[in-house]
Amino acid sequence: MKEQLRFTIGADKGVPVEQLAKMSNRHGLIAGATGTGKTITLQILAESFSRLGVPVFAADIKGDLSGIAAAGSPHRKIDERLAKIPLGDYVQRPYPAVFWDIFGVKGHPIRSTISEMGPLLLSNLLDLNDTQSGIIYSCFKIADDDGLLLLDLKDLRSMLAWMSDNAKELRGEYGNISSTSIGAIQRKLLILEEQGAEHFFGEPAVQLSSLMQSDFSGNGVISIMDASKLISRAPRVYATFLLWLLSELFEQLPEVGDPEKPKLVFFFDEAHILFDQAPKALIDKIEQVVRLIRSKGVGIFFISQSPLDVPEEILGQLGLKIQHALRAFTPKDRKVIKSVAQSFRSNQGIDTEAVLTELGIGEALVSTFDVKGSPQPVQRTLIRPPESRIGPLSDEERNERIERSPLKGRYDTTIDRESAYEMLKERTAQIQKQQAEADKRKEALQPKAAKGRKRQSIGEAFVKSAARSIGSQIGRRIIRGVLGSFFGGK
């Protein structure tokens, strides 16, 4: 019988506590109070998957995870921990890492487009009510019907302005389009732009293949997205981006059945942001993705202070559970601890509820799946030390690695399709010229007609709307797409 791939998380009284690689696409949870060692646990899991040749994507909330790209240093406490954990293959070394940053400062820019984001996630990002969400769905439907791409925030604003200007004509097919609702959405877009979201929407959008690489030694590359600035400035952008990435993985990756190891492992830190005030439709979507994405070979690990931050429907699908210490300061805290203790399969040698408050830094209660997918009794585990550096890289070290990155130059320069703007500008000028010539001919034929105020023609209204929309990419695409039918274009 072929030996199952596995890795060591730590040890329980000198006996290794191991995770089967095959069970790692059953997802997992790392939980515990602040300062109990969650980041180190994330680090050793990322290293373990990398050694197995599995690519990893992780959000770095505090900036500490970047040290995974540098070798660890000898230390007395590491030696003490190693003496208690049988790790014959432990070697301090760096791991292959690629750095990402939505703002493009601490890594390669990482972007999506409005079209790829979709109306559900975009509505959640903007915190829209049902009526406003309906406008966003109509916006995407109109764009799809006309073969238009929504690329960035300017595109979306122009599309909404065009819908407002043409609401009467659109009402029959797309329903009522309220200018009040569009105005509210436009204001929220301005707030989102102030938070820095304009850096996220645009081209070139990140390709999944860039996040699923191995180095020349067969180690999985660890993609680290710096979220230290984003999490405080725009937490909804952070959560929405990671949800979008999960959705893209689910939609694009092929079915792989039950592989011997995951194709990609995804760590979602500060998981509570995902679910705070999220509408039921979005929670249902997340639950569906978590349930089905395992067939694509993707493992998802949520990191949060309490397991109760994760909805019960999703929590029940998580296989590997690593629970660091919890604090009991209030009656509510004690209820949480009791609930968490009951979620583990009991171990006759452990008072789980009592141990949850006694665990030291770098200790955790760990529950894994056996080869049949059944949860094993919980074990009090000393977490192994990482082989890479504990703590962040310096700015100089990070910049050096970014300069040497195999992705250097692929995403660093924003693509702005000026040719589309020029084409639209030329076509709009042609329409205006033709309209002006038509008006002159009309006046020449009726020289003595009363020169009162003329009612605006459909063509004139369209040109004025086009002029207002000309400055943005989606405006250019909308007008180009409509005017193309006038001029025989595609």
C-alpha positions as CSV (number, residue, x, y, z in Angstrom):
1,M,0.0,0.0,0.0
2,K,1.3,3.4,-1.0
3,E,2.4,5.5,2.0
4,Q,0.3,8.6,2.6
5,L,2.0,12.0,2.4
6,R,2.0,13.8,5.7
7,F,3.7,16.5,7.7
8,T,4.3,17.1,11.4
9,I,2.4,19.9,13.2
10,G,4.0,19.3,16.5
11,A,4.1,16.7,19.3
12,D,2.0,15.4,22.2
13,K,4.3,14.2,24.9
14,G,7.0,13.4,22.4
15,V,4.6,11.7,20.0
16,P,4.3,13.4,16.6
17,V,1.0,15.0,15.7
18,E,0.7,14.7,12.0
19,Q,-1.6,15.9,9.2
20,L,-2.3,13.8,6.1
21,A,-1.7,15.8,3.0
22,K,-4.7,14.1,1.4
23,M,-7.0,15.5,4.1
24,S,-5.8,19.1,3.7
25,N,-8.3,20.0,1.0
26,R,-10.9,19.3,3.7
27,H,-10.0,22.8,4.9
28,G,-9.0,23.9,8.4
29,L,-9.1,26.5,11.2
30,I,-6.5,28.2,13.3
31,A,-8.0,30.0,16.2
32,G,-6.9,31.6,19.5
33,A,-6.6,34.8,21.4
34,T,-4.1,37.5,20.4
35,G,-0.5,36.6,21.1
36,T,-1.0,32.9,21.5
37,G,1.0,31.9,18.4
38,K,-1.5,31.8,15.5
39,T,0.9,33.5,13.0
40,I,3.7,31.0,13.8
41,T,1.2,28.1,13.3
42,L,0.3,29.6,9.9
43,Q,4.0,29.9,9.1
44,I,4.8,26.2,9.8
45,L,1.8,25.0,7.9
46,A,2.8,27.2,4.9
47,E,6.3,25.7,5.1
48,S,4.9,22.2,5.3
49,F,2.8,22.6,2.3
50,S,5.6,24.2,0.3
51,R,7.9,21.2,1.1
52,L,5.2,18.9,-0.3
53,G,5.2,21.0,-3.5
54,V,1.9,22.7,-2.8
55,P,1.6,26.4,-3.6
56,V,0.3,28.6,-0.9
57,F,-1.5,31.9,-0.8
58,A,-1.6,33.8,2.5
59,A,-2.6,37.3,3.6
60,D,0.0,38.9,5.9
61,I,-2.0,41.1,8.3
62,K,0.8,42.3,10.6
63,G,3.7,42.1,8.2
64,D,5.3,39.3,10.2
65,L,4.9,36.5,7.6
66,S,7.4,37.9,5.2
67,G,10.2,36.3,7.2
68,I,9.3,33.0,5.6
69,A,11.5,34.1,2.6
70,A,14.7,34.1,4.9
71,A,16.4,31.3,6.9
72,G,15.7,31.1,10.6
73,S,18.5,31.7,13.1
74,P,19.7,29.4,15.9
75,H,18.1,30.3,19.2
76,R,18.0,28.6,22.7
77,K,14.1,28.5,22.8
78,I,14.1,26.8,19.4
79,D,16.6,24.2,20.6
80,E,14.4,23.6,23.7
81,R,11.3,23.0,21.5
82,L,13.2,20.7,19.1
83,A,14.3,18.6,22.1
84,K,10.6,17.8,22.8
85,I,9.6,17.2,19.2
86,P,11.1,14.4,17.0
87,L,12.0,16.3,13.8
88,G,14.8,14.4,12.1
89,D,14.6,16.6,9.0
90,Y,14.6,20.0,10.6
91,V,16.8,22.5,8.8
92,Q,16.7,26.3,9.1
93,R,16.2,27.6,5.6
94,P,14.3,30.1,3.5
95,Y,11.2,29.3,1.4
96,P,10.4,30.5,-2.1
97,A,8.1,33.5,-1.8
98,V,6.4,36.0,-4.0
99,F,5.2,39.3,-2.5
100,W,1.9,41.0,-3.5
101,D,0.4,44.3,-2.4
102,I,-2.8,45.9,-3.7
103,F,-1.1,49.3,-3.4
104,G,2.0,48.0,-5.3
105,V,4.4,49.2,-2.5
106,K,5.4,46.0,-0.7
107,G,4.9,43.6,-3.6
108,H,3.6,43.2,-7.1
109,P,0.3,44.9,-7.6
110,I,-2.6,42.5,-7.4
111,R,-5.7,43.5,-9.3
112,S,-9.1,42.4,-10.5
113,T,-11.6,44.1,-12.8
114,I,-15.1,45.2,-12.1
115,S,-16.5,42.6,-14.6
116,E,-14.6,39.8,-12.9
117,M,-15.7,40.9,-9.4
118,G,-19.4,40.5,-10.3
119,P,-22.5,42.2,-8.9
120,L,-22.9,40.1,-5.7
121,L,-19.4,40.8,-4.3
122,L,-19.4,44.4,-5.6
123,S,-22.7,45.1,-3.9
124,N,-21.3,43.7,-0.6
125,L,-18.2,45.7,-1.0
126,L,-20.2,48.9,-1.4
127,D,-22.6,47.9,1.4
128,L,-25.7,48.4,-0.8
129,N,-29.3,47.9,0.1
130,D,-31.5,45.7,-2.0
131,T,-32.7,48.4,-4.4
132,Q,-29.2,49.7,-5.0
133,S,-28.0,46.1,-5.5
134,G,-30.7,45.7,-8.1
135,I,-29.2,48.7,-10.0
136,I,-25.8,47.0,-9.9
137,Y,-27.2,43.8,-11.3
138,S,-28.9,45.8,-14.1
139,C,-25.6,47.6,-14.8
140,F,-23.9,44.2,-15.3
141,K,-26.8,42.9,-17.4
142,I,-26.7,45.9,-19.7
143,A,-23.0,45.6,-20.1
144,D,-23.2,41.9,-20.8
145,D,-26.0,42.5,-23.4
146,D,-23.9,45.1,-25.2
147,G,-20.6,43.1,-25.0
148,L,-19.0,45.7,-22.7
149,L,-16.3,45.2,-20.1
150,L,-16.3,47.0,-16.8
151,L,-12.7,47.4,-15.8
152,D,-12.2,50.0,-13.1
153,L,-14.1,52.4,-10.9
154,K,-14.1,55.1,-13.5
155,D,-15.7,52.6,-15.9
156,L,-18.4,51.8,-13.4
157,R,-19.2,55.4,-12.6
158,S,-19.5,56.2,-16.3
159,M,-21.8,53.2,-16.9
160,L,-24.0,54.3,-14.0
161,A,-24.1,57.9,-15.4
162,W,-25.1,56.6,-18.8
163,M,-27.9,54.5,-17.3
164,S,-29.2,57.5,-15.4
165,D,-29.2,59.6,-18.6
166,N,-31.0,56.9,-20.5
167,A,-33.3,55.5,-17.8
168,K,-36.5,56.1,-19.7
169,E,-35.3,54.1,-22.7
170,L,-33.9,51.3,-20.5
171,R,-36.9,50.9,-18.3
172,G,-38.9,48.7,-20.6
173,E,-36.2,46.0,-20.6
174,Y,-34.3,46.4,-17.4
175,G,-36.9,47.9,-15.0
176,N,-37.0,51.1,-13.1
177,I,-33.6,52.8,-12.8
178,S,-33.8,55.4,-10.1
179,S,-31.5,58.4,-10.3
180,T,-31.6,58.6,-6.5
181,S,-30.2,55.1,-6.1
182,I,-27.6,55.7,-8.7
183,G,-26.6,58.9,-6.9
184,A,-26.2,56.9,-3.6
185,I,-24.1,54.3,-5.4
186,Q,-21.9,57.0,-6.9
187,R,-21.3,58.5,-3.5
188,K,-20.2,55.1,-2.1
189,L,-17.9,54.7,-5.0
190,L,-16.2,57.9,-4.1
191,I,-15.7,56.7,-0.5
192,L,-14.3,53.4,-1.8
193,E,-11.9,55.3,-4.0
194,E,-10.7,57.4,-1.1
195,Q,-9.9,54.1,0.7
196,G,-7.6,53.1,-2.1
197,A,-9.8,50.7,-4.0
198,E,-8.9,52.3,-7.3
199,H,-5.5,50.5,-7.0
200,F,-7.3,47.1,-7.0
201,F,-9.6,47.5,-10.0
202,G,-7.9,47.6,-13.4
203,E,-5.6,45.7,-15.7
204,P,-3.6,43.6,-15.9
205,A,-5.7,41.4,-13.6
206,V,-3.8,38.7,-11.7
207,Q,-3.7,35.3,-13.3
208,L,-4.3,32.2,-11.2
209,S,-1.3,30.6,-12.7
210,S,0.9,33.2,-11.1
211,L,-0.3,32.0,-7.7
212,M,0.2,28.3,-8.4
213,Q,3.9,27.9,-9.0
214,S,6.7,25.7,-7.9
215,D,10.4,26.5,-7.8
216,F,13.2,24.6,-9.5
217,S,13.5,22.2,-6.5
218,G,9.8,21.3,-6.5
219,N,8.9,23.4,-3.5
220,G,5.5,25.2,-3.7
221,V,5.9,29.0,-4.0
222,I,4.3,30.9,-1.1
223,S,2.4,34.0,-2.3
224,I,2.2,36.6,0.5
225,M,-0.2,39.5,0.1
226,D,0.7,42.4,2.4
227,A,-2.5,43.5,4.0
228,S,-1.1,45.5,6.9
229,K,-2.3,48.8,5.4
230,L,-5.4,47.5,3.7
231,I,-6.9,45.8,6.8
232,S,-7.1,49.1,8.7
233,R,-7.9,51.3,5.8
234,A,-10.4,49.2,3.8
235,P,-11.3,45.9,5.5
236,R,-14.2,45.3,3.1
237,V,-11.8,45.5,0.1
238,Y,-9.6,43.0,1.8
239,A,-12.4,40.6,2.5
240,T,-14.0,41.1,-1.0
241,F,-10.7,40.5,-2.8
242,L,-10.1,37.2,-1.0
243,L,-13.7,36.1,-1.7
244,W,-13.3,37.0,-5.3
245,L,-10.1,34.9,-5.5
246,L,-11.8,31.9,-4.0
247,S,-14.6,32.3,-6.5
248,E,-12.1,32.5,-9.4
249,L,-10.4,29.4,-8.2
250,F,-13.7,27.6,-7.9
251,E,-14.9,28.6,-11.4
252,Q,-11.6,28.2,-13.3
253,L,-9.9,25.1,-11.8
254,P,-10.8,21.7,-13.2
255,E,-12.2,18.9,-11.1
256,V,-9.4,16.7,-9.7
257,G,-11.4,14.3,-7.4
258,D,-9.5,13.3,-4.3
259,P,-5.8,14.0,-4.9
260,E,-3.0,12.9,-2.7
261,K,-2.2,16.5,-1.8
262,P,-3.9,19.9,-2.5
263,K,-3.2,21.9,-5.7
264,L,-3.3,25.1,-3.7
265,V,-3.8,26.0,0.0
266,F,-5.4,29.3,0.8
267,F,-5.0,31.0,4.2
268,F,-7.7,33.6,5.2
269,D,-6.5,35.7,8.2
270,E,-8.9,37.8,10.2
271,A,-11.7,35.6,8.9
272,H,-14.4,37.4,11.0
273,I,-14.2,40.3,8.5
274,L,-15.6,37.9,5.9
275,F,-18.8,37.4,7.8
276,D,-19.5,40.6,9.7
277,Q,-22.8,42.1,8.5
278,A,-22.5,40.0,5.3
279,P,-25.9,39.4,3.6
280,K,-27.4,35.9,3.6
281,A,-26.9,35.6,-0.1
282,L,-23.2,36.1,0.3
283,I,-22.9,33.7,3.3
284,D,-24.7,31.1,1.2
285,K,-22.2,31.7,-1.6
286,I,-19.2,31.3,0.7
287,E,-20.7,28.1,2.1
288,Q,-21.2,26.7,-1.3
289,V,-17.6,27.5,-2.4
290,V,-16.1,26.0,0.8
291,R,-18.2,22.8,0.3
292,L,-17.4,22.3,-3.4
293,I,-13.9,23.7,-3.9
294,R,-12.3,20.7,-2.3
295,S,-13.1,18.8,-5.5
296,K,-10.8,21.3,-7.2
297,G,-8.0,20.4,-4.9
298,V,-8.0,23.7,-2.9
299,G,-7.7,23.8,0.8
300,I,-9.0,26.8,2.7
301,F,-7.8,27.7,6.2
302,F,-9.5,30.3,8.3
303,I,-7.6,32.2,11.0
304,S,-9.5,34.0,13.7
305,Q,-9.6,34.7,17.4
306,S,-12.6,32.4,18.0
307,P,-14.1,29.5,16.1
308,L,-17.5,31.2,16.6
309,D,-16.4,33.9,14.2
310,V,-17.1,31.4,11.5
311,P,-20.7,30.4,10.7
312,E,-21.7,27.0,12.0
313,E,-22.5,25.7,8.5
314,I,-18.9,26.5,7.4
315,L,-17.3,25.5,10.6
316,G,-18.7,22.0,10.3
317,Q,-16.9,21.5,7.0
318,L,-13.4,22.2,8.5
319,G,-11.2,19.2,9.0
320,L,-7.9,20.3,10.7
321,K,-8.6,22.4,13.8
322,I,-5.8,24.0,15.6
323,Q,-7.0,25.9,18.7
324,H,-4.6,28.1,20.7
325,A,-5.5,29.5,24.1
326,L,-8.7,31.3,24.8
327,R,-9.2,33.8,27.6
328,A,-12.0,33.7,30.1
329,F,-12.6,37.2,31.5
330,T,-16.4,37.3,31.4
331,P,-19.4,34.8,31.6
332,K,-19.7,35.2,27.8
333,D,-16.1,34.1,27.4
334,R,-16.7,31.0,29.5
335,K,-19.7,30.1,27.3
336,V,-17.5,30.4,24.2
337,I,-14.9,28.2,25.8
338,K,-17.4,25.5,26.7
339,S,-18.8,25.6,23.1
340,V,-15.4,25.4,21.6
341,A,-14.5,22.4,23.8
342,Q,-17.6,20.6,22.8
343,S,-16.7,20.9,19.1
344,F,-13.7,18.6,19.5
345,R,-13.8,14.8,19.7
346,S,-13.1,14.1,23.3
347,N,-9.8,12.6,24.6
348,Q,-10.1,10.7,27.9
349,G,-6.7,12.0,29.0
350,I,-7.6,15.7,28.5
351,D,-10.1,18.1,30.2
352,T,-10.5,20.1,27.0
353,E,-12.5,22.9,28.5
354,A,-9.8,23.5,31.3
355,V,-6.9,23.1,28.9
356,L,-8.2,25.8,26.6
357,T,-7.4,28.4,29.2
358,E,-4.1,26.8,30.3
359,L,-2.3,26.5,26.9
360,G,1.0,28.4,26.7
361,I,2.3,30.3,23.7
362,G,3.1,27.9,20.9
363,E,0.7,25.2,22.3
364,A,-2.6,24.2,20.9
365,L,-5.3,21.7,20.9
366,V,-5.2,19.9,17.6
367,S,-7.7,17.7,15.9
368,T,-7.0,16.0,12.6
369,F,-8.7,13.6,10.2
370,D,-7.7,10.0,9.7
371,V,-7.3,8.4,6.3
372,K,-11.1,7.7,6.2
373,G,-11.9,11.4,6.9
374,S,-13.0,10.8,10.5
375,P,-11.9,13.3,13.2
376,Q,-9.3,12.0,15.7
377,P,-9.4,12.7,19.4
378,V,-8.1,16.1,20.3
379,Q,-4.4,16.3,21.3
380,R,-2.6,18.9,23.4
381,T,0.3,19.8,21.0
382,L,3.5,21.6,21.2
383,I,3.7,23.4,17.8
384,R,7.0,22.8,15.9
385,P,9.3,25.8,15.3
386,P,9.4,27.2,11.8
387,E,12.5,26.6,9.7
388,S,12.3,30.2,8.3
389,R,12.7,33.4,10.1
390,I,10.3,34.4,12.9
391,G,9.5,38.0,12.2
392,P,9.5,40.3,9.1
393,L,12.0,41.0,6.4
394,S,13.6,44.4,6.4
395,D,12.5,46.8,3.6
396,E,15.8,46.2,1.9
397,E,15.5,42.4,2.0
398,R,11.9,42.6,0.7
399,N,12.8,44.9,-2.1
400,E,15.7,42.7,-3.1
401,R,13.4,39.7,-3.4
402,I,10.8,41.7,-5.3
403,E,13.5,42.7,-7.8
404,R,14.5,39.0,-8.3
405,S,10.9,37.8,-8.6
406,P,10.0,35.7,-11.6
407,L,6.9,37.9,-12.0
408,K,8.8,41.2,-12.1
409,G,7.4,43.4,-14.9
410,R,4.3,41.3,-15.5
411,Y,1.9,43.2,-13.3
412,D,3.9,46.3,-12.3
413,T,2.6,48.6,-15.1
414,T,-1.1,49.5,-15.3
415,I,-2.6,49.0,-18.8
416,D,-4.7,52.0,-19.9
417,R,-6.2,51.4,-23.3
418,E,-5.7,54.9,-24.7
419,S,-6.4,53.6,-28.2
420,A,-10.0,53.0,-27.2
421,Y,-10.3,56.5,-25.9
422,E,-8.9,58.0,-29.1
423,M,-11.2,55.8,-31.2
424,L,-14.3,56.9,-29.2
425,K,-13.2,60.5,-29.2
426,E,-12.9,60.4,-33.0
427,R,-16.3,58.7,-33.5
428,T,-18.0,61.2,-31.1
429,A,-16.4,64.0,-33.1
430,Q,-17.8,62.5,-36.3
431,I,-21.3,62.3,-34.8
432,Q,-21.1,65.9,-33.7
433,K,-19.8,67.0,-37.1
434,Q,-22.6,65.1,-38.9
435,Q,-25.2,66.5,-36.5
436,A,-23.9,70.1,-37.1
437,E,-23.9,69.6,-40.9
438,A,-27.5,68.2,-40.7
439,D,-28.6,71.2,-38.7
440,K,-27.0,73.6,-41.2
441,R,-28.8,71.9,-44.1
442,K,-32.1,72.0,-42.2
443,E,-31.7,75.8,-41.5
444,A,-30.8,76.4,-45.2
445,L,-34.1,74.7,-46.3
446,Q,-36.1,76.7,-43.7
447,P,-34.5,80.2,-43.6
448,K,-37.6,82.0,-42.4
449,A,-38.6,79.6,-39.7
450,A,-39.1,80.9,-36.2
451,K,-35.9,80.4,-34.3
452,G,-37.3,79.5,-30.9
453,R,-35.9,76.9,-28.5
454,K,-35.6,73.6,-30.3
455,R,-36.4,70.3,-28.6
456,Q,-33.4,68.1,-28.1
457,S,-33.3,65.2,-30.6
458,I,-32.3,61.7,-29.6
459,G,-29.0,62.1,-31.4
460,E,-28.2,65.3,-29.6
461,A,-29.1,63.8,-26.2
462,F,-26.9,60.8,-27.0
463,V,-23.9,63.0,-27.9
464,K,-24.2,65.1,-24.7
465,S,-24.4,61.9,-22.7
466,A,-21.3,60.6,-24.6
467,A,-19.4,63.8,-23.8
468,R,-20.1,63.3,-20.1
469,S,-18.9,59.7,-20.3
470,I,-15.9,60.2,-22.6
471,G,-13.3,60.4,-19.8
472,S,-13.6,56.9,-18.5
473,Q,-12.9,53.5,-20.0
474,I,-16.3,52.1,-19.6
475,G,-17.8,55.3,-21.1
476,R,-15.5,54.8,-24.0
477,R,-16.6,51.2,-24.4
478,I,-20.3,52.0,-24.1
479,I,-20.3,54.7,-26.6
480,R,-18.0,52.8,-28.9
481,G,-20.3,49.8,-28.7
482,V,-23.4,51.8,-29.5
483,L,-21.9,54.1,-32.1
484,G,-20.3,51.1,-33.8
485,S,-23.7,50.1,-35.0
486,F,-24.1,53.5,-36.6
487,F,-20.8,53.3,-38.4
488,G,-20.8,49.6,-39.2
489,G,-18.3,48.7,-36.6
490,K,-18.4,45.6,-34.4
